[in-house]
């Protein structure tokens, strides 16, 4: 059984930055976590958010897109 995880509205959700002359694209999603096992995550009853941050870039040697994702949790407050 997988609970529904509504996505929290956040801006910006994607952007590009240049570091050392190389462009990196980053994006994130924030979704609520179903703490009470009701089947639906809710801001009012659960209050825990999962934050996924992904950074992508093009590898200069292999000319392939690479990415890394970091995940963390945050409570209200």
Residue pairs with C-beta under 8 A, 6 or more apart in sequence:
1 39
3 34
3 37
3 38
3 39
3 40
3 41
4 34
4 39
4 40
4 41
5 31
5 32
5 33
5 34
5 41
5 50
6 31
6 32
6 40
6 41
6 42
7 29
7 30
7 31
8 30
8 31
8 32
8 43
8 49
10 28
10 29
10 30
13 27
13 28
13 29
14 25
14 26
14 27
15 25
15 26
15 27
16 23
16 24
16 25
16 26
17 23
17 24
17 26
18 24
22 57
22 60
23 57
23 58
24 55
24 56
24 57
25 55
25 56
25 57
26 53
26 54
26 55
26 56
27 53
27 54
28 51
28 52
28 53
28 54
29 51
29 52
30 49
30 50
30 51
30 52
31 41
31 49
31 50
31 52
32 41
32 42
32 43
32 46
32 47
32 48
32 49
32 50
33 41
33 46
33 48
33 49
33 50
33 73
34 40
34 41
34 42
34 46
35 41
35 45
35 46
35 47
35 48
36 45
36 46
38 45
47 75
47 76
48 73
48 74
48 75
49 73
49 74
49 75
50 71
50 72
50 73
51 71
51 72
51 73
51 74
52 69
52 70
52 71
53 69
53 70
53 71
53 72
54 67
54 68
54 69
55 67
55 68
55 69
56 65
56 66
56 67
57 65
57 66
57 67
58 64
58 65
58 66
59 65
59 66
